[in-house]
């Protein structure tokens, strides 16, 4: 899976996109709110690691999601 942080503008908040190996969007959520249904994507129990990664993630740079 891959992760990218998208910068919001004006009243639109920053968002996080999680994409699969074919770059198909599988999750889309606000950067300032925790991801819902983390177990659906095999990320249960890794919420703290994901939150830390999101804080450090630069905007607009696609990265391989490895937790």
C-alpha positions, 0 to 999 in steps of 0.5 A: 500500500501507499500513502500520500498527504494532500494539502487542503486550501482555505476551509478544506482540511488536509487529507490522507489517501491510502492506495493499494498496489495498483494505486486504487484509492482504498481509504481517504480521511482527514489528517487531523482525525484518526482513521476509521475501520483500520482493521479493514486495511490490515492496520489494526493495532498500528494506529499510533505508528500511523498517526506519527507517520502522518505527522511527519509525512511531507505534503504531496509525496507518495510513499510506500506504507510500511508499518 
